[in-house]
Amino acid sequence: MGGRRRKKAIPDGYAPEMKAYRFRAYPNASQLTLFRKTFGCTRKVYNLILGDNAEKHGKDEEWDGGIRPAYAG
């Protein structure tokens, strides 16, 4: 019978095999508007959180584990 295969244990120091898929989308006008609004809002929220955490980091307050600014060590 064909049972489930067990995944092999990954030895220390080795990364799992990575796969990438590339695809292309051709949205219509209403979908394009939706994508632009969605990504615009997402970018705004990300930047607000990044700014808040940068202010906390600058004031030497305890880091809350949120998004770390690129310049923070």
Backbone bond lengths (Angstrom), bond angles and torsions (degrees), N, CA, C in turn:
res aa  C-N    CA-C-N  psi(-1)  N-CA   C-N-CA  omega(-1)  CA-C   N-CA-C  phi
1 M - - - 1.445 - - 1.520 109.77 -
2 G 1.278 115.68 147.61 1.459 119.81 -179.23 1.512 111.39 -87.85
3 G 1.320 116.36 97.65 1.453 121.16 179.15 1.521 111.06 -84.90
4 R 1.305 114.36 178.07 1.461 118.69 177.85 1.516 109.13 -75.74
5 R 1.305 114.94 139.12 1.458 119.82 176.85 1.515 109.41 -81.10
6 R 1.319 115.12 141.04 1.453 119.66 176.24 1.518 109.11 -86.61
7 K 1.313 115.54 140.70 1.453 119.57 175.54 1.516 108.44 -74.60
8 K 1.320 115.34 139.47 1.455 120.00 177.95 1.517 109.08 -73.23
9 A 1.322 116.05 144.54 1.458 120.61 177.08 1.522 109.10 -68.09
10 I 1.311 116.65 139.02 1.458 121.53 179.74 1.520 108.02 -88.16
11 P 1.346 117.15 120.24 1.469 119.10 179.80 1.524 110.96 -64.25
12 D 1.332 115.99 154.22 1.459 120.81 177.11 1.516 110.00 -57.75
13 G 1.331 116.24 138.64 1.458 120.88 178.05 1.516 114.14 91.05
14 Y 1.317 118.09 -5.12 1.457 120.92 179.80 1.527 110.02 -111.45
15 A 1.295 115.23 141.47 1.461 120.45 178.32 1.532 108.90 -95.33
16 P 1.318 117.62 149.65 1.465 119.09 176.81 1.524 110.76 -66.57
17 E 1.304 115.87 156.78 1.466 120.58 179.09 1.519 108.80 -65.45
18 M 1.317 115.91 130.83 1.454 121.08 -178.88 1.534 108.67 -106.24
19 K 1.310 115.88 139.37 1.457 121.42 176.53 1.523 108.40 -123.72
20 A 1.291 115.49 147.97 1.459 120.57 178.16 1.522 108.97 -129.05
21 Y 1.302 115.01 143.79 1.455 121.26 176.29 1.516 108.04 -121.84
22 R 1.287 116.86 137.66 1.455 121.46 178.17 1.527 107.64 -117.31
23 F 1.297 115.43 133.51 1.455 119.51 177.43 1.508 109.19 -144.31
24 R 1.287 115.49 164.11 1.461 121.73 -178.61 1.519 108.11 -128.31
25 A 1.317 116.34 135.46 1.460 121.71 178.33 1.526 108.90 -113.19
26 Y 1.292 116.15 145.37 1.455 122.84 177.98 1.524 108.77 -122.48
27 P 1.352 116.73 79.21 1.466 119.40 -176.13 1.526 111.86 -72.81
28 N 1.326 114.54 150.90 1.467 118.32 174.19 1.532 108.36 -80.93
29 A 1.300 117.82 -178.31 1.465 122.05 -173.36 1.527 112.74 -61.66
30 S 1.329 117.99 -43.39 1.467 119.96 -178.74 1.535 111.13 -69.50
31 Q 1.329 117.51 -37.04 1.459 120.38 177.16 1.527 110.71 -66.94
32 L 1.319 116.94 -39.01 1.457 121.25 178.99 1.532 110.60 -62.55
33 T 1.321 116.36 -41.51 1.465 120.71 176.91 1.530 110.32 -61.86
34 L 1.320 116.89 -44.15 1.461 121.58 178.89 1.532 110.76 -61.63
35 F 1.331 117.53 -44.45 1.468 121.01 178.29 1.522 111.18 -60.96
36 R 1.302 116.95 -44.37 1.467 120.22 -178.95 1.517 111.57 -63.62
37 K 1.327 117.60 -41.85 1.466 121.19 178.36 1.526 110.40 -65.53
38 T 1.320 116.19 -44.44 1.462 120.99 -178.12 1.523 111.30 -63.05
39 F 1.326 117.22 -49.47 1.465 120.10 -178.96 1.524 111.72 -69.03
40 G 1.319 117.63 -31.13 1.457 120.84 175.73 1.518 111.55 -64.86
41 C 1.331 117.24 -44.45 1.465 121.50 178.26 1.524 110.78 -65.63
42 T 1.322 116.54 -42.03 1.455 120.99 179.75 1.522 110.77 -61.32
43 R 1.320 116.26 -44.53 1.469 121.14 179.35 1.521 110.46 -63.36
44 K 1.333 117.65 -40.22 1.457 122.13 179.90 1.533 110.75 -62.51
45 V 1.323 117.12 -47.49 1.457 121.47 -179.62 1.526 110.48 -63.69
46 Y 1.322 117.58 -44.38 1.465 121.65 178.50 1.529 110.62 -57.98
47 N 1.321 116.60 -46.75 1.457 120.46 -178.71 1.530 112.06 -66.42
48 L 1.331 118.06 -35.79 1.465 120.72 176.27 1.528 111.29 -64.07
49 I 1.324 116.70 -45.36 1.463 121.01 178.40 1.523 110.36 -64.26
50 L 1.308 117.05 -42.56 1.458 121.65 178.81 1.524 110.66 -60.71
51 G 1.326 117.11 -42.66 1.460 121.21 178.61 1.519 112.22 -65.22
52 D 1.327 116.98 -42.49 1.466 120.77 178.30 1.524 110.66 -61.38
53 N 1.327 116.94 -44.75 1.462 120.31 -179.31 1.521 111.20 -68.80
54 A 1.318 117.86 -33.52 1.462 120.47 177.61 1.526 110.17 -66.38
55 E 1.332 116.74 -37.93 1.469 120.57 177.14 1.528 110.47 -65.17
56 K 1.338 116.84 -43.75 1.458 120.55 178.33 1.524 110.43 -61.51
57 H 1.309 115.95 -42.51 1.464 120.38 -178.55 1.524 110.26 -66.26
58 G 1.315 116.79 -37.31 1.460 121.02 179.33 1.519 112.64 -68.69
59 K 1.330 117.61 -28.09 1.464 121.98 -179.04 1.527 111.51 -90.94
60 D 1.326 118.00 6.28 1.465 124.24 -178.81 1.525 112.44 58.93
61 E 1.323 116.82 29.37 1.454 119.87 174.78 1.525 107.92 -79.23
62 E 1.308 115.45 165.01 1.459 119.48 -179.84 1.526 109.40 -66.00
63 W 1.319 115.87 134.74 1.464 121.23 -178.51 1.517 108.79 -71.94
64 D 1.342 118.05 132.66 1.465 120.79 -176.26 1.532 112.66 -90.12
65 G 1.316 117.32 6.21 1.457 120.03 177.38 1.502 113.67 80.31
66 G 1.319 118.07 12.34 1.459 121.53 179.42 1.509 111.72 -78.86
67 I 1.278 116.27 -156.18 1.461 122.12 -178.62 1.520 108.37 -68.68
68 R 1.305 116.31 126.95 1.449 121.57 -176.66 1.525 109.70 -91.27
69 P 1.344 117.58 129.46 1.459 119.07 176.69 1.526 110.72 -62.10
70 A 1.306 117.33 151.94 1.464 121.70 -175.59 1.525 112.09 -62.23
71 Y 1.334 118.01 -29.70 1.447 120.41 -176.38 1.526 113.33 -85.96
72 A 1.322 117.00 -7.91 1.473 119.71 -179.05 1.519 108.99 -81.16
73 G 1.292 117.15 133.29 1.463 122.24 -175.90 1.429 113.47 -77.68
